[in-house]
Amino acid sequence: MPVVVVQRIFFVQMAKGKWLLLTVQVMVLKDLINASKTSAVRFSAVTGSGYSAGTKLGSVDADELDGLIKSIKLIQSSLLTSTHANYTEVSFTSRGGFEAGCYYSQDKKKWSAYLKLSRFDSNSMVFMSPEELVQVLTLLEQAKARLV
């Protein structure tokens, strides 16, 4: 079993939106046994209100980042400009449970985008507008450039 420590965290950027604050960072992890390194993108956001408010964390492994970026680009180019007769949901889910996606509401006749930072924490949802999703995509592309 490897012994892993967080060697460095590169601060990529923070984005402000109706979710208050979303931080995207690149973590460099080092296995102390065989000295190999890997990296991941870590998200943190202040979510919820009242007693459920707090900072929530999620991460995406380096080898999953391209899939996440492609999924968000597909959501932007194909889905957010379309309409549907029924409720429709599209999402990308990482091995660790981070989720990015969108859903179409029949009642509101519009798409809503979201990030779910933790699979088992319903309070880790970050809802955003299409414009805010563009901002997150920019942060992910900056983070990709810093991966090990």
URMO-V701522 format. One line per field, one symbol per residue. psi: psi as a letter, one per 30 degrees, with the letter a starting at -180 (. if undefined). A space follows every 10 residues. Layout:
psi = ???
This chain:
psi = kljkljeljk jdlkkkafgd kkkklkkkkk jfegglklll kkkkkjlalb ffklkklllk leffeeeeee eeeeeeeeef glllflkkkk lkkleffkkk allkkeefhl kkllkjekeg jfggkjklle eeeeeeeeee eeeefgk.
